[in-house]
């Protein structure tokens, strides 16, 4: 950042910089007025390469959210809206409640941070200090006290692991760690 | 436009008033017949300047009208000059309106044009509008005034709703094309689709992909079923995969397809069915849509990709691996639009899989850097340039770039006609050397002699503009933001680029001297846009006074210094100042 700043002064860009105020007013006035009026690009951005908005000049205050410049980057609004809408899903994560039979309160986890069942089960094991055992299509979770189940979009209680991960992610509404004995009825095995 | 408005009919041209012209060696009928074969706008323009009888023959034989700036001419002037028009293309707002830089209700309303066309061109068949405001009232007028009307394209237009489209669907009996691209209109409502009459079967192009509405699938299916000549179908994301499958079964002949949403849980049987429906589309050249497509269902497309030349993935944020797998099936790709979530790795795969690529557009998934995603860098661009030597059009949004990379890229691909590089942080230097990006664009203009369009970004001094003025002899459109050091930069461009037609500038230290240096040039250009620069009202008034054939319009920001001209739009016009300007547009 410093290298950039000194370079800027070599070019004497300050002499030609865009300013909102009259010549002679100091920098801080400009920062404040831009903070109020979000319509124009911050003058310093022309020679303050690498910074966004007025953040780098604003030493004293807490880092403000980056000032958004109108119409920049030049991306069409409908395209932005599409992506923003999709992004807020991943932005806020896919949080689902996790209950464990016998535990007094529930936990919440973000499904979107896991890449598959293995990671999810490991996280559950760690969160609840238990072992879950091995999954098989025929017999469900063998060799453990607990089995992970989930409630899907239709409200049905399903065994975790039966459907592809992507499908699970989009249909899982909440998780429930069931005691092994209660879960045996959910196994795919006959 | 030639301001000489002759109303002579062709047979009278030999006896026209004014200085007598030597007898033409051709009878007018012959001249007209010959000229009727000329389609090119530029050729027709040249023809009309040869002599008066050629001017007349040309105006009587012109059937296609192109107006690049709706305010450069008036409906009256057009109607007087051209009596036999069947196809009209009209463009309205300056391009920066796409990025919210123009207030609403700025203008470019098509209505007064339609009123004139209804009077003078009853046999109008085609209307292509871009960045214009189109109200329901206008669409109703259109639907009822032209019995032979066939093709409507609305690109980046706003102002209409379900009602207007209903009128089109109900009354245009001969409609072959309804193409709505990048609609800026809010919730439209989907009832219009059900208004096509039961016996209506002439549709060849139907695109409603950018409309936020739900249509009746049954009506859509029936419509697609009876339109045997349908070659372009682009639906919106209200259409599911399974519904799409049913449409494809009716229309395997499609050449361009915009899918609906891929967000659906398919049974294995459904998966197979849709896979086979896609495989039956052997003529598919263009594919778009694919909302929410993930690695789970992308493979259903593979069978339809062999003849694909244009793949538009700009509505689906793919990761590099699924993107790479898809590309393997698209060896004939010439155009690709993609989101930067594919990252450099994805672009490397592109370089290996698609050697015929001519156009690449990479859009940012995170334009405001809220999530600090990597996106693409100079490495991805380099990789594409190594594998795709025929590249001639690029639009590239990135967070970092180097001069060296761009130099290499244009050495690999010297045939660029459109080079639009957007380094998203304003005024950012070469991230390795911290130097300005001047040398990058110097290389572009020196190496790419066919360059017609250029967008520059990053930290740039006047040197960049000196290079542009010196080398970019074919440049027609230049976009500049947060760049330059002084008036000199802009002056270099205005003095140097003989073919410049559109110049759009924002947030640059260019002032009145630069603005005024181009005064004569602006008459040879379509338009100039300058916003948040150093231009003042005084400078604009001077320009307006000295150049009466230019319209100089200023929009001021609220609460800013009175002397500043915040947004300036300058364009040549034979129609004089706008009569429909809203109060915030000051015509000087």
Interface residues (C-beta under 8 A of the other chain):
Chain A: X3 X4 X7 X11 X13 X16 X17 X18 X20 X22 X37 X39 X40 X41 X45 X46 X47 X48 X49 X50 X51 X52 X66 X68 X69 X70 X71 X72 X73 X74 X75 X76 X77 X78 X79 X80 X82 X83 X86 X87 X91 X164 X166 X167 X170 X171
Chain B: X96 X98 X99 X100 X101 X156 X182 X183 X184 X210 X263 X265 X292 X294 X295 X296 X314 X315 X317 X339 X363 X364 X365 X366 X367 X368 X369 X370 X371 X397 X422 X424 X425 X426 X427 X428 X429 X434 X459 X461 X479 X481 X482 X485 X486 X506 X507 X508 X509 X532 X533 X534 X557 X558 X559 X560 X561 X566
